[in-house]
């Protein structure tokens, strides 16, 4: 039942959010915009930029693994990243599990060590997202406040964020969890968790002292720079988002793009198939802050998501072919 729910819930969540999306907009109008109001060369350019983000991620991961004495090739890591994102289209977080298993087997390393490096990979991304959220709230505070004030849900979210009770409850939950681990630290389940945590922490902590940590930071900026640029490039594919790039006071459209980018990054944390649903709604919400109609925002989000998904499928197929070819070569070498 637990495994079934892991497959069913993301699919149902994506379906529910897509239903909500098209309940708010006219599907025919959306398809009309996609069919006749798009410069597809910009969409193709965004798709190409996304490939570099995956390559930079593989290069960054290699720095961590080298510090952990896990030896593997850049091509193996690149295909592991390609395959990871392709598999996440089927089931959230399945890709992360697969890429750690794949690299651990290819390099004869411990799975928990590789998993620890992947946790550090995600932690670095989380820090970037938090920094972007803070930057966005500073730069776009007037637009966000004005938009939120129009909707009861927005006001409720703001009250929740600033509620002392929410913060007290969060701190209390952390304190209770810490007490349980201290009180029952010698029990079997807690010992297993502590062992797994220690090995995982080793993979994460190495980022602070490893050779190449400055390259790690630069590659982190390169990854997120690619994410941002591919969304900004897509702005030029539609007349209504292209207009934001020429409107006074919006920094050539960089500010609306930043708001949409940050909200969509938060939306990707929702368990769904490849971000379908939460990502689209987050993009719509971000564009609506700057006056883009829901039907236009839906068209933008659907086409941009579709372009990135097609690219991930292509990269996933390439990865499957490459793994099949290299595995056959290894099997032949082992027999010899």
N, C-alpha and C positions, 0 to 999 in steps of 0.2 A: 504493500500500500504506500509506504514512504517513497519508494522509487517511482511508483506510478504518479504520485502527486508531484514529484520533481519534474516530470515531463508534462503533466497536464496543466498545472497552475500557470507556468509561463505562457503556454499557448492560449489558455482561457483569458489571461490578463491582456495579452496582445489583442485578442479578438474583441474583448470588451472595450479597450481603449480606442481601437479602430472604429468600432460601432459608434462610440461617443464622438469621435472625430467627424464622421460623416453624418452624424445626427445634427451637428452644428453647422455644416456647410452643404452646399448643393454639389453633389458628386458630378453632375453634368458640367457645371461651370468649371469645376476643378479640372476635369479632363479636357475641357476646351482650352484652358490656359496652357496645360501641359502639351497639347497638340499643336497650338498655333502661336503661343506667346513666349517661346524659349529659344535662346541661342545655345544650341547643344555643344558647341565647341568649348564653352566655358565649363559645362558639366564634365566633358571628357578631360579637360585640364585638371579639374578637381579630383577626378578619379586617378589620374596619373600621379598627382601630388601625394595621394593617400598611400601609394606603394612605397614612397620614400620614408613615410612615417614608420612603416613596418620594418624596413631595413635598418633605420636608425635604432629602433627598439631592439633588434637582434644584436646590433653592435654594442649597445649599452649593456645588454644581458651578458654578453661575452666577457666584459670587464669583470662583472661579479663572479662569473663561473671560473675565470682564470685565477681570481684571488682565492677561490675555494678549492683550487687544484682539480677542477673538473675540466678536462680537455675535450674540446669539440671544435668543429669547423664553423666558420661564419655561415656557410651555406646551410648546414644542418640547423643552426639556430634561426636563420631567416625562414626556412621552410616550416620550422616549428611554430614561429609566430604567424605565418600565413595560415597554417592549418588550424591554429588556435582560434583565430577570428572566424574562419569558415565554419568550424564546428559550433561556435557560439550562436550561429544562426539557427542551429537545430535545438540546442538546449543551453541556457545560460550557465556559465562556469564550466561546462564540459570541456571547452577548449583549453582552459588553464590546467585541468587535470591531465589532459592528453599530452600537452606540450611538455610538462614535467616528466611524465612517464616516458615519452619518446626520447628526450635528451638523456634521462637517467640510463636508459637501456643502451643508447648509442655510445655513451661515454663510460659505461660501467661504474656509475656513481650511485650513491645512496639517494633514494627518492626524496627523503626529507631534506637533504642538503639542497637539492635542486629546487624543491618546493620553497625552502627558505629564501632562496635568491629571487624566486618569483614573487614572494610576499614583499620583499624589499622593492621590487619593480613596481608593484601596486602602491606601496607606501609612498614612493617618490611621486607617483601620479597623483595620489590623494593630497600631498602637500601642495603640488602645483594648483590643483583644483581649489583648495582652500584659499590660496593666495589670490587666484583669479576672482573668487567670490568676493573677497574683501575689496579688491581693486574695483570690481564692478559696482559694489554698493557705494563706494566713494565717488566714482566718476558718474554713475547713472542714477544716483539717489533721487534727484528731483523727478525724473521720468518714472522711476519705479514707484515712488510714493504717490504721484498723481494717478498712475494707472491702478494701483492697489485700492486707492480710495473710492474708485468707481464701483467696485464689486464687493459684496459682503464677504465672499470667500477670501478675498485679498486682505480685508481688514481682520478677519479671523486668524489668518496666517501670521500677520504682523503681531497681533495680541499674543499668539502662542509663542512666537520667538522671544518676545520681551517679557514673558510671564516668569516671575521668580519661582513659582511652583514647579514648572517644567524643569528648570535647572536643578532645583533641590531634589526632585524625584530622580533625575539622572545621576546625580552624585550619590544618592542613597543606594541606588541599584549597584553602582560600582563598589561602594563600601561593603554591601552585603556579599557580593561575589568574592571580594578579597577575603572577607572573614571566613566564608565557607572553605576556600582553598587553604587558609591557614589552619582552620580547625580540623579538617580531614585530609591534611597533606600526606599522610602515610597510607591512605586507602588506595586500593588498586586502581580505580578509575582516575583519581587525581594524579597518581604517580605516572600513569600513561600520558595524561595531558601535559604534565610537567616535562616529561622526557621529550615529547613531541615539540613542546614549546621551546625547550632549550635548543634543540637541533634547528628548529625554524629560526630562532633568534640569531643563531650563529650565521645563518645565511643572510639575515638582514643586517646584523651589526658589522659585517665585513665592509659595508659601503663606507663606513666612517674612517677606516684605516687602510683600505686597499690601494695599491698602486693604480693610478689612472682615475682617481675619484673626481678630479677636475674635468676629465673627459666625460665621465659619467654625468656630471652636472650639465655640461654643454650639450650632450646628446639628449638629455631630458628636455632642455629648452628647444632643441631641434625637433623632437617628436611633437611637442605641443605647438610649436610654431607651424609645423605641417598641418596639424589638425585645424588650427585657426585659419591659415591661409587657404586651405581647401574650401572652407565655408565662405570665406570672404570672396574668393574667386567665383563661387557659385552665385553671389549677389549680382554679378554682371550678366548672368544668364536670363534674368527677368527684368522687365521694365520697372516694376514697382520697387524692387530691392536696389536696382541700379539708380533709381531716383534718390534713395537714401544716401548714396555716395556723393551726390552733388548738392544735397540740402545743407544750408548754412548751420553751423554749430554742431554738426555730427561727425567732425573729423574725418571727412571723406568716407563716411559709412562705417568707420572702424568701431565707433561706439555701439551702434545697433548690432553690429556683428559680434562684438564682445558680449553683449547681454544675451543674445541668442545662443552663442557658443557656450557660455557658462551654464545657462539653464539646460541646454541639451546635454552637457556633461553630467549634470546632476541627474537628469532623466535616465542616463545610461545605467545608473546604479539600481534602477528598478528592474527586477528579474523579468525579462521578456525575451522573445526571440530576436536577437540582433538589434535590440532597442526599438523594434517596431511598436508603435503606439506611444510610449512615454517620450521617446525622442521627438517624434513628430509633433506632439502636443506642446512640448517644451519650446520647440522652434516657433510654432504658431504664436504661443504666448509672448515670446521675446520680440517677434516682429510686430505683434499687435500693440505693444508698448509705444511703438513709433508710427502707429497709424496704418499699418498694413492690414487689410481686411482678412477675415478668417479664411475665406475661400482662396485668396491669394497665398496666404501663409500655408494652407494645406497643400496647394499645388507645389510650392517651393519645397516643403518638407518631404513630400512623397517622392518628387523627382530626385532630390539630392540623396535621400535614403536609398532609393532604388539604384542610383548610379554607384554608390558605395557598395551596396549589396552585390551587384553584378560583378564588380571588381573583386570582392572577396570570394565569390564563387569561382571566378577564373583562377585566382591565386590558389584556392583550395584544390582545384583540379590539377594545376601545375604541381602542387605539393604531393598529391597522391601519385602522379606519374613519376615524379623524381624519387620518391621513397621506394616505389615498386622497382624502378631501374637500379637504384643503388643497393637495395636489399638483395636483388638477384646477383649483383656483382659480389657482394660480401659472402653470400651463400656459396658461390662458386669458388671463391678464394679459400673459404674454410674447408671445403671438400678437398681442394688441392693440398 
